[in-house]
């Protein structure tokens, strides 16, 4: 990748965004990660990154994929501190990113996978900001369910800045949803504890409050942020609001299970190539 001359002019900046989107799409196709985008285009900002993400979403839709939901990342203080940012980010969840609970998942399509336990929301009606409050978000959720997010990066060695991860669809990879549906009014999501295990051995624990103090605040942030960009979260969408624990590296042959108090468990088994 190389920065066009005069990249700050409108046409050249747009061409640079297209080149960055193409490079990320090529990484998906080839399975070969790329260097951080900011090395070649250091003037890119967060708005540029979301436009690069949107270019890829448009390509996926042209290829016949549908957007079934959204993910929110960088919701923990530790991750924000690591990247030097103080806001979450978001990406889309394509239809082909969803995997059934406990059904073997091929490790081959992933470049550098990691796994995170999350509390997924399924919306009963449209949600659009700005102006979405905690109460509005709670009313919009039909039920919550245990989930495992497979995060992945098309950026080599996870050397990401906020611009890199947003441009790379917020480092999305896949989602497994299981357990049992629970209405948000029936459980205090802040206090829901989770034990994440690999091959039967506990490796991490956490609680729902690790996500912005309450996972629903992540949905509030997403709805208001998308609303300012003219985007509505449609009814039926699945939203994963951020990880309860630190992410863990995934290896082929691993069996991962997240057990959520009062919500059941969800498992992801990765097949050898």
N, C-alpha and C positions, 0 to 999 in steps of 0.2 A: 504494500500500500504506500502511496506517496501523496503528499498534500499538494493539490493544484495551486499554481501561482495565483495570488490574489484570492485566497480561499475565503476571505471575509466578504467579498462581493456576493450579491444575491445568487447569481447563476452559478458561480464557482462553488459557493458553500452548498448549494443544493446538489451539485454534481458530487461533491465530497461525501455528503450524506448517503447518496445513492451508492457510491463506491464502498462505503463502510458496510451498508446493508448487504451488498453483494458478497463482500468478504465473509460476513457472518453466515450467510446462506451457503456459501461454498464450504465452510467449515462443517455445517450440518451434513452436507452431501459427501464430503471426503472423509470425515471423521478425524481430520487433522486440525488441532486448535491453531488460532492465529495470535500474533502479538497484540498487546493492548492497543486499542484504537487510538488512545490519547498520545501514543508515541508518534503516530503519523499525523494526527490532527489535534494538536494540543489546544487549539482554540475552541473546540467543541464544548458546549455547556449542556446542562440538563435538558433544555428545550430541544437542542440538536439530537440528544440521545433518544428522546421519546419519538422524534420524527424518524430516526433510523429504525427504531422498533416498529413504528407504524408501517414503514416500507415493507418490512418482512411480513407483517400481518396481512397486508394487501396481497402479497405474493402467495401466502398460504391460502387465502380465500380464493384467489384465481385458480389455485391447484385443487380446489374442491373441499378444503377443510373449513370447519365452522368453529367459531369461538364459543365455548361453553361456560366460560367463567373467567375469573381473575385471581391472581396471586398477589399478596403484599409481602414485601421483603424488607429487611433492615429495620425490623420492629423492636429489636433488643438494643439496650444501651451499649452493650459490648460491641456489636457489629457496627453501630453508628460511629462509635469511637474509633474502631479499626479503620474505617474508610474516611474519617474526618467529616462526616455529614451529620445532620441533626434532623433528618426527616426520613420517612420510609420511601420505598419505591414500589412500582407495580409492573406486572406483566400480564399477558393473556394466557389462558389455558385452552389449547386446541382440543378438538374432539379426540384426536389420536393420542393424547397424553394420559388418558385415564386407563387404569388397570384394575382388574378385579381383585378383591381381597383374597390373599393366599394363593392365587393362580400364578404359576411361574412367569417371570419377566425375563426376557432376553437382555443380557448385559451388553450385547454387541452394539446397539445404537448409541449408547452413552459414551461420552469422551472422558469425563472426570467426575463421575457421579458421587454425590453425598446424599445423606438422608436426614430428614427432619420430621418430628412428630408435630402435628397441628390439629386444631379444632376447626373443621370445615363447616361453612354455613351454606344452606340452600335457601334461596329467596322465594317467598310466596308471591311477591308483587314487585313491580319496577321500583328502583331506587335511584333518584337523581338529585344531585346537589347543584349548586351550593345550598347551604342552609340545613343540611341533614344533621340532626342531633342524635345523641345516644338513644333517646326514646324512639325516635323515628326509625333508626337502624334496627332496634330490637323488635319493633312491630313488623318490620319487613322480613325478618327471618322466620321461615316456617319451622326449621329444625336445624340442630347442629349434630355433627357426627365425627367420630375419630378419623384421622387421616394421616398418611405418611406422604410427605412431599419428597420427590427425587429432584434435587437441584443438580444442575450441570452447568458447565461453562465452556463456551467456545473460545474463551481467552486462555492462552497457554499458562499452565501452572497456577490458575486462579489469581493472576496478578492484576486484579481489577480495581479500578476507581469507580466512583458512582456513575460516571459517564459510561464506562465499559459495561457495567452490569445492567443498567437501564437499556442501553442499546441492544444488549444480548437478551432481550425479553426477560429482564430481571433474573437471569440465570435459571430459567425454567427448564425442567426435564420431564417430569411425570408426576402423577398423583394416584394414590391408592386410597379408597374410602371404604370403611367397614364399620364394625360396631353396631350400635342401634341409634335410631333418630331420637333426639331429646329436644324438647322445646326449651328455648332459653329461659323461659319463666319458671321451669321446673328444676333448674340447677344453677348454682352460682359458678359461672364459668371462670371467675378469677381463682377459685379455690380447687378447681379440678386438677388433681395430681396425675402425673404421667410417668411411667417407667418405660424407657426404651431399651430393648434387649437385642443383642446380636447372637444368633445361634444358641439361645437360651440363657445367655449371660447378660446381666444388667450392665449397661455402659453409661447411662445418663438418666437423670430425673429432673422434673420441673413441674411447674403449675401454670395454669392459664394466665395468671397475672403477669407472667414474664412478657406477654405481648402487650406493650403500651399500657400496662396496668389492668387491662381487660380486653379480651379479643374483640369485643364489639367496637372499641375505639378504633381498631384497625379498619373495620368496615365503614365507620364514620369518615375516617380520613380518605379512604378510597372513593366513596361516593362523592364527597365534596371536591376531591382532586379531579376525578373524571368529569364531574359536572362543569367545572371551569373550562374543560376542554370540549364541552358539548357532547359528552358521552353519558348515556344512561346504562345502569346495570339492569338487564332485563329480568323479569320474573323467571324462575327456574335456574338462574345462574348459580354456579358453585363458586364460592369465594373461600380461599384458604388465607388466613390472616397473618401468618407468621409463626415461626418455630417456638416451641416451648423450651427446647434444650438447644445446646450447641449442635451444629451439624456434624455428622459422622461419615467418614469415607466408606464407600461401598465397594465390595469385591465380589466377583462372580463366585457363586456358591453360597453366599451369605443368605441367612434367613433372619429378617428383621421383624420385630413385633413391638408395637406400642400399646400399652395397657393404660386406659384412662379410667379413673375412679368414677363409677356411676354411668359410664358410657360404653363400656366394653373395650374390645381390642381390634386392632387392624394389623395385617401382616403383609410383608412383601418378600418374595423369594426370588433371588436372582440366579438364573441359569448360567452354567458355563457356556461360552460360545461354542 
